[in-house]
Amino acid sequence: MKATKSFLVFALCLHFCAVCAQDKPLFDAGATPQLVSKQFSFTEGASTDKKGNIFFTDQPNDKIWEYDTSGNLSVFLDKTGRSNGMYFDNKGNLITCADEHGELWSIAPNKKVTVLLKDLYGKQLNGPNDCWVDAKGGVYFTDPYYQRDYWTRKRSDLDGEKVYYLPKGSDKPVVAAADFKRPNGIVGTPDGKHLFVADIDGNKTYKYVINKDGSLSDKTLFTEQGSDGMTLDERGDVYLTSTVGVTVYGPDGKKITIIPIKEPWTANLCFGGKDKNILFITASKAIYTLKMNVKGVE
């Protein structure tokens, strides 16, 4: 009986902690995003390493920058294959969508570059845009077609704009999801059970079940908003980007709040800092931070 009572008390404590976490405001009243720098051409690809250092791209200038936990800015890598979206794998390698030649790169901490994927069975990919890496090291990535001024080609070699899965150690990606107008932002849950994909031109974000073999099923509409980049917090809230800034949705798809950003376009975001409670936002030529009362899960 005592053991049963102890278990019930423990379960109730967990329940009330979860309720309190959900009721806690995302950020303090009156808090607003703080401009860090506005020295770039177009910022994208926000991702954080295990220490909380944040990496992001300035794609027109073909650079990856680092914003460390002490608030210092420095160029991490020049000549990045026009990297766009990025995500760290569990070994500390930075996986990037290098759309100059339609490739996926893995950049080691010592800056050594390994090309993970060069093409799709002999055809050039549209332009890998955003990615998420699962616990097994497999990479989900979106492949929309945005005509770049540094390309010589003027049309796609493929029959659509899709989401692909590249298993770890393979150079043969498989179609994970199709039927989009233009897939863009993508992120998975830390338990590896669900994947969110934004159809930016369709103005919708979908949620999928991730199966054991990496395939996706049970497509459901999460919300009537597309997004360029995406991230998640510890509560399961989903952060989407657009012209207004950052819009936060609860796990049920209901809108919680909007974080306005006074820039033409908000592209991407992640949680970083030593405690993973700093929301880092890339927006047009600028980067911003906002201290949060929740932590990220990346």
Disulfide bonds with the S-S distance in Angstrom:
none
